[in-house]
Amino acid sequence: MTPEQITQLFTRADGTYLCARWGRPIVPVVFGVEEETLKILKGAIEATVGMAGHKMAETDTELGANLMIFFCRAWDDLLGVPNLEKLLDGLPDLVSRLNGSSANQYRTFRFDKDGAINSCVVVLRMDGDLAKQPAADIALAQAAQMLLTWGDGAFAEQSPLANAGETTVLRPDIGALIRAAYDPVLPACDRDASHSYRLFARMSQ
Protein backbone atom coordinates (compact mmCIF):
# COMPACT_ATOMS: atom_id res chain seq x y z
CA MET A 1 0.00 0.00 0.00
CA THR A 2 1.41 3.38 -1.04
CA PRO A 3 1.09 6.70 0.82
CA GLU A 4 -1.23 7.88 -1.97
CA GLN A 5 -3.51 4.87 -1.46
CA ILE A 6 -3.53 5.52 2.29
CA THR A 7 -4.49 9.13 1.64
CA GLN A 8 -7.45 8.03 -0.46
CA LEU A 9 -8.67 5.73 2.32
CA PHE A 10 -9.05 8.70 4.64
CA THR A 11 -10.26 11.30 2.13
CA ARG A 12 -13.87 12.39 2.46
CA ALA A 13 -16.30 13.21 -0.31
CA ASP A 14 -15.53 16.92 0.05
CA GLY A 15 -11.83 16.22 -0.55
CA THR A 16 -10.66 16.76 3.04
CA TYR A 17 -8.42 14.30 4.88
CA LEU A 18 -9.32 12.96 8.32
CA CYS A 19 -7.76 10.09 10.23
CA ALA A 20 -8.99 9.83 13.80
CA ARG A 21 -8.81 6.94 16.24
CA TRP A 22 -10.57 6.23 19.52
CA GLY A 23 -9.32 8.19 22.50
CA ARG A 24 -11.07 6.13 25.16
CA PRO A 25 -11.78 2.43 25.78
CA ILE A 26 -14.57 1.07 23.59
CA VAL A 27 -17.81 -0.10 25.19
CA PRO A 28 -20.13 -1.73 22.63
CA VAL A 29 -23.86 -2.40 22.82
CA VAL A 30 -25.78 -4.16 20.03
CA PHE A 31 -29.51 -4.00 19.25
CA GLY A 32 -31.68 -6.14 17.00
CA VAL A 33 -29.80 -9.46 16.94
CA GLU A 34 -30.06 -12.80 18.66
CA GLU A 35 -27.73 -13.83 21.47
CA GLU A 36 -25.59 -16.04 19.24
CA THR A 37 -24.97 -13.21 16.77
CA LEU A 38 -24.30 -10.83 19.63
CA LYS A 39 -21.47 -13.05 20.85
CA ILE A 40 -19.96 -13.17 17.36
CA LEU A 41 -20.11 -9.39 17.04
CA LYS A 42 -18.57 -8.67 20.39
CA GLY A 43 -15.90 -11.31 19.82
CA ALA A 44 -14.90 -9.71 16.51
CA ILE A 45 -14.82 -6.25 18.05
CA GLU A 46 -12.71 -7.44 20.97
CA ALA A 47 -10.24 -9.22 18.68
CA THR A 48 -9.90 -6.26 16.31
CA VAL A 49 -9.52 -3.74 19.11
CA GLY A 50 -6.82 -5.94 20.64
CA MET A 51 -5.06 -6.18 17.27
CA ALA A 52 -5.01 -2.37 17.12
CA GLY A 53 -3.42 -2.19 20.56
CA HIS A 54 -6.43 -0.37 21.95
CA LYS A 55 -8.67 -1.29 24.90
CA MET A 56 -12.26 -2.18 25.71
CA ALA A 57 -14.15 -1.60 28.96
CA GLU A 58 -17.32 -2.70 30.71
CA THR A 59 -18.75 0.81 30.85
CA ASP A 60 -18.01 4.36 29.78
CA THR A 61 -18.18 6.75 32.73
CA GLU A 62 -19.69 9.51 30.59
CA LEU A 63 -21.92 7.66 28.12
CA GLY A 64 -22.43 4.15 29.54
CA ALA A 65 -21.86 2.62 26.09
CA ASN A 66 -20.01 4.51 23.37
CA LEU A 67 -20.28 2.11 20.40
CA MET A 68 -23.92 1.47 19.50
CA ILE A 69 -24.76 -0.96 16.68
CA PHE A 70 -28.33 -1.27 15.40
CA PHE A 71 -29.65 -3.91 13.00
CA CYS A 72 -32.88 -3.21 11.10
CA ARG A 73 -34.87 -4.57 8.14
CA ALA A 74 -35.81 -1.15 6.75
CA TRP A 75 -34.54 2.36 7.37
CA ASP A 76 -38.02 3.42 8.49
CA ASP A 77 -37.65 1.05 11.45
CA LEU A 78 -35.25 3.57 12.98
CA LEU A 79 -38.08 6.03 13.49
CA GLY A 80 -39.62 3.66 16.03
CA VAL A 81 -36.49 3.24 18.18
CA PRO A 82 -36.96 5.14 21.47
CA ASN A 83 -34.59 8.08 21.98
CA LEU A 84 -32.58 7.31 18.84
CA GLU A 85 -32.99 10.93 17.75
CA LYS A 86 -30.68 11.83 20.65
CA LEU A 87 -27.92 9.80 19.01
CA LEU A 88 -28.68 10.61 15.37
CA ASP A 89 -29.33 14.29 14.81
CA GLY A 90 -32.10 15.05 12.32
CA LEU A 91 -33.28 11.44 12.34
CA PRO A 92 -36.33 11.89 10.05
CA ASP A 93 -34.24 13.67 7.40
CA LEU A 94 -31.53 11.04 7.73
CA VAL A 95 -34.03 8.21 7.21
CA SER A 96 -35.41 10.02 4.17
CA ARG A 97 -31.92 10.33 2.66
CA LEU A 98 -31.10 6.69 3.39
CA ASN A 99 -34.36 5.57 1.78
CA GLY A 100 -33.35 7.48 -1.32
CA SER A 101 -29.99 5.72 -1.53
CA SER A 102 -28.84 2.17 -2.10
CA ALA A 103 -26.91 2.12 1.17
CA ASN A 104 -27.27 -0.79 3.56
CA GLN A 105 -25.14 0.71 6.32
CA TYR A 106 -24.68 4.05 8.03
CA ARG A 107 -21.98 5.09 10.44
CA THR A 108 -21.42 8.32 12.33
CA PHE A 109 -18.79 9.39 14.86
CA ARG A 110 -18.55 11.97 17.59
CA PHE A 111 -15.28 13.41 18.81
CA ASP A 112 -13.68 14.85 21.93
CA LYS A 113 -11.99 18.25 22.15
CA ASP A 114 -8.75 16.79 20.74
CA GLY A 115 -10.50 15.27 17.73
CA ALA A 116 -10.29 11.67 18.93
CA ILE A 117 -13.36 9.44 18.55
CA ASN A 118 -15.43 9.26 21.72
CA SER A 119 -18.56 7.55 20.33
CA CYS A 120 -19.86 5.83 17.24
CA VAL A 121 -23.31 4.79 16.02
CA VAL A 122 -23.57 2.09 13.35
CA VAL A 123 -26.83 1.10 11.63
CA LEU A 124 -27.03 -1.93 9.33
CA ARG A 125 -30.02 -2.54 7.08
CA MET A 126 -30.17 -6.27 6.49
CA ASP A 127 -31.00 -6.21 2.80
CA GLY A 128 -30.33 -9.07 0.39
CA ASP A 129 -26.58 -8.45 0.17
CA LEU A 130 -25.90 -8.22 3.89
CA ALA A 131 -28.36 -10.99 4.79
CA LYS A 132 -26.38 -13.42 2.62
CA GLN A 133 -23.13 -12.75 4.46
CA PRO A 134 -22.05 -14.89 7.43
CA ALA A 135 -22.43 -13.11 10.75
CA ALA A 136 -18.70 -13.47 11.40
CA ASP A 137 -17.86 -11.63 8.16
CA ILE A 138 -20.25 -8.78 8.95
CA ALA A 139 -18.86 -8.54 12.46
CA LEU A 140 -15.22 -8.39 11.34
CA ALA A 141 -15.90 -5.81 8.62
CA GLN A 142 -17.82 -3.57 10.99
CA ALA A 143 -15.18 -3.91 13.70
CA ALA A 144 -12.52 -2.70 11.27
CA GLN A 145 -14.63 0.18 9.97
CA MET A 146 -15.51 1.59 13.38
CA LEU A 147 -11.90 1.79 14.58
CA LEU A 148 -10.94 4.71 12.33
CA THR A 149 -12.66 7.49 10.38
CA TRP A 150 -12.31 5.94 6.94
CA GLY A 151 -13.23 7.99 3.89
CA ASP A 152 -16.68 7.68 2.34
CA GLY A 153 -15.52 5.41 -0.47
CA ALA A 154 -12.70 3.61 1.33
CA PHE A 155 -14.17 0.14 0.82
CA ALA A 156 -16.53 0.80 -2.08
CA GLU A 157 -14.43 -1.22 -4.51
CA GLN A 158 -12.54 -3.59 -2.21
CA SER A 159 -13.68 -5.06 1.10
CA PRO A 160 -11.50 -4.75 4.21
CA LEU A 161 -11.70 -8.56 4.38
CA ALA A 162 -9.85 -11.30 2.52
CA ASN A 163 -10.15 -15.06 2.18
CA ALA A 164 -7.53 -17.27 3.80
CA GLY A 165 -8.52 -20.71 2.62
CA GLU A 166 -12.00 -21.32 4.02
CA THR A 167 -11.61 -18.56 6.61
CA THR A 168 -12.38 -14.87 6.19
CA VAL A 169 -9.81 -12.57 7.78
CA LEU A 170 -8.97 -8.89 7.89
CA ARG A 171 -6.80 -7.90 4.94
CA PRO A 172 -3.18 -7.80 6.14
CA ASP A 173 -2.61 -4.31 4.73
CA ILE A 174 -5.72 -2.96 6.46
CA GLY A 175 -4.69 -4.61 9.73
CA ALA A 176 -1.21 -3.09 9.45
CA LEU A 177 -2.74 0.32 8.70
CA ILE A 178 -5.02 0.16 11.74
CA ARG A 179 -2.11 -0.80 13.99
CA ALA A 180 -0.05 2.06 12.56
CA ALA A 181 -2.85 4.56 13.21
CA TYR A 182 -2.99 3.46 16.85
CA ASP A 183 0.73 4.00 17.38
CA PRO A 184 0.82 6.28 20.46
CA VAL A 185 3.55 8.37 18.82
CA LEU A 186 1.02 9.58 16.25
CA PRO A 187 -1.74 12.08 17.09
CA ALA A 188 -5.21 10.71 17.80
CA CYS A 189 -6.55 12.96 15.03
CA ASP A 190 -4.83 14.40 11.96
CA ARG A 191 -6.36 16.42 9.12
CA ASP A 192 -3.20 16.87 7.07
CA ALA A 193 -2.74 14.41 4.20
CA SER A 194 0.99 14.25 4.95
CA HIS A 195 -0.09 12.09 7.88
CA SER A 196 -0.42 9.22 5.38
CA TYR A 197 3.38 9.16 4.99
CA ARG A 198 3.77 8.69 8.73
CA LEU A 199 1.31 5.81 8.62
CA PHE A 200 3.16 4.32 5.65
CA ALA A 201 6.47 4.49 7.53
CA ARG A 202 5.03 2.58 10.49
CA MET A 203 3.41 -0.03 8.28
CA SER A 204 6.83 -0.71 6.78
CA GLN A 205 8.53 -1.32 10.13
C-alpha positions in Angstrom: 0.0 0.0 0.0 1.4 3.4 -1.0 1.1 6.7 0.8 -1.2 7.9 -2.0 -3.5 4.9 -1.5 -3.5 5.5 2.3 -4.5 9.1 1.6 -7.4 8.0 -0.5 -8.7 5.7 2.3 -9.0 8.7 4.6 -10.3 11.3 2.1 -13.9 12.4 2.5 -16.3 13.2 -0.3 -15.5 16.9 0.0 -11.8 16.2 -0.6 -10.7 16.8 3.0 -8.4 14.3 4.9 -9.3 13.0 8.3 -7.8 10.1 10.2 -9.0 9.8 13.8 -8.8 6.9 16.2 -10.6 6.2 19.5 -9.3 8.2 22.5 -11.1 6.1 25.2 -11.8 2.4 25.8 -14.6 1.1 23.6 -17.8 -0.1 25.2 -20.1 -1.7 22.6 -23.9 -2.4 22.8 -25.8 -4.2 20.0 -29.5 -4.0 19.2 -31.7 -6.1 17.0 -29.8 -9.5 16.9 -30.1 -12.8 18.7 -27.7 -13.8 21.5 -25.6 -16.0 19.2 -25.0 -13.2 16.8 -24.3 -10.8 19.6 -21.5 -13.1 20.9 -20.0 -13.2 17.4 -20.1 -9.4 17.0 -18.6 -8.7 20.4 -15.9 -11.3 19.8 -14.9 -9.7 16.5 -14.8 -6.2 18.0 -12.7 -7.4 21.0 -10.2 -9.2 18.7 -9.9 -6.3 16.3 -9.5 -3.7 19.1 -6.8 -5.9 20.6 -5.1 -6.2 17.3 -5.0 -2.4 17.1 -3.4 -2.2 20.6 -6.4 -0.4 22.0 -8.7 -1.3 24.9 -12.3 -2.2 25.7 -14.1 -1.6 29.0 -17.3 -2.7 30.7 -18.7 0.8 30.8 -18.0 4.4 29.8 -18.2 6.7 32.7 -19.7 9.5 30.6 -21.9 7.7 28.1 -22.4 4.2 29.5 -21.9 2.6 26.1 -20.0 4.5 23.4 -20.3 2.1 20.4 -23.9 1.5 19.5 -24.8 -1.0 16.7 -28.3 -1.3 15.4 -29.7 -3.9 13.0 -32.9 -3.2 11.1 -34.9 -4.6 8.1 -35.8 -1.2 6.7 -34.5 2.4 7.4 -38.0 3.4 8.5 -37.7 1.0 11.4 -35.2 3.6 13.0 -38.1 6.0 13.5 -39.6 3.7 16.0 -36.5 3.2 18.2 -37.0 5.1 21.5 -34.6 8.1 22.0 -32.6 7.3 18.8 -33.0 10.9 17.7 -30.7 11.8 20.6 -27.9 9.8 19.0 -28.7 10.6 15.4 -29.3 14.3 14.8 -32.1 15.1 12.3 -33.3 11.4 12.3 -36.3 11.9 10.0 -34.2 13.7 7.4 -31.5 11.0 7.7 -34.0 8.2 7.2 -35.4 10.0 4.2 -31.9 10.3 2.7 -31.1 6.7 3.4 -34.4 5.6 1.8 -33.3 7.5 -1.3 -30.0 5.7 -1.5 -28.8 2.2 -2.1 -26.9 2.1 1.2 -27.3 -0.8 3.6 -25.1 0.7 6.3 -24.7 4.1 8.0 -22.0 5.1 10.4 -21.4 8.3 12.3 -18.8 9.4 14.9 -18.6 12.0 17.6 -15.3 13.4 18.8 -13.7 14.9 21.9 -12.0 18.3 22.1 -8.8 16.8 20.7 -10.5 15.3 17.7 -10.3 11.7 18.9 -13.4 9.4 18.6 -15.4 9.3 21.7 -18.6 7.5 20.3 -19.9 5.8 17.2 -23.3 4.8 16.0 -23.6 2.1 13.3 -26.8 1.1 11.6 -27.0 -1.9 9.3 -30.0 -2.5 7.1 -30.2 -6.3 6.5 -31.0 -6.2 2.8 -30.3 -9.1 0.4 -26.6 -8.4 0.2 -25.9 -8.2 3.9 -28.4 -11.0 4.8 -26.4 -13.4 2.6 -23.1 -12.8 4.5 -22.1 -14.9 7.4 -22.4 -13.1 10.8 -18.7 -13.5 11.4 -17.9 -11.6 8.2 -20.2 -8.8 8.9 -18.9 -8.5 12.5 -15.2 -8.4 11.3 -15.9 -5.8 8.6 -17.8 -3.6 11.0 -15.2 -3.9 13.7 -12.5 -2.7 11.3 -14.6 0.2 10.0 -15.5 1.6 13.4 -11.9 1.8 14.6 -10.9 4.7 12.3 -12.7 7.5 10.4 -12.3 5.9 6.9 -13.2 8.0 3.9 -16.7 7.7 2.3 -15.5 5.4 -0.5 -12.7 3.6 1.3 -14.2 0.1 0.8 -16.5 0.8 -2.1 -14.4 -1.2 -4.5 -12.5 -3.6 -2.2 -13.7 -5.1 1.1 -11.5 -4.8 4.2 -11.7 -8.6 4.4 -9.8 -11.3 2.5 -10.1 -15.1 2.2 -7.5 -17.3 3.8 -8.5 -20.7 2.6 -12.0 -21.3 4.0 -11.6 -18.6 6.6 -12.4 -14.9 6.2 -9.8 -12.6 7.8 -9.0 -8.9 7.9 -6.8 -7.9 4.9 -3.2 -7.8 6.1 -2.6 -4.3 4.7 -5.7 -3.0 6.5 -4.7 -4.6 9.7 -1.2 -3.1 9.5 -2.7 0.3 8.7 -5.0 0.2 11.7 -2.1 -0.8 14.0 0.0 2.1 12.6 -2.9 4.6 13.2 -3.0 3.5 16.9 0.7 4.0 17.4 0.8 6.3 20.5 3.5 8.4 18.8 1.0 9.6 16.2 -1.7 12.1 17.1 -5.2 10.7 17.8 -6.5 13.0 15.0 -4.8 14.4 12.0 -6.4 16.4 9.1 -3.2 16.9 7.1 -2.7 14.4 4.2 1.0 14.2 5.0 -0.1 12.1 7.9 -0.4 9.2 5.4 3.4 9.2 5.0 3.8 8.7 8.7 1.3 5.8 8.6 3.2 4.3 5.7 6.5 4.5 7.5 5.0 2.6 10.5 3.4 0.0 8.3 6.8 -0.7 6.8 8.5 -1.3 10.1 
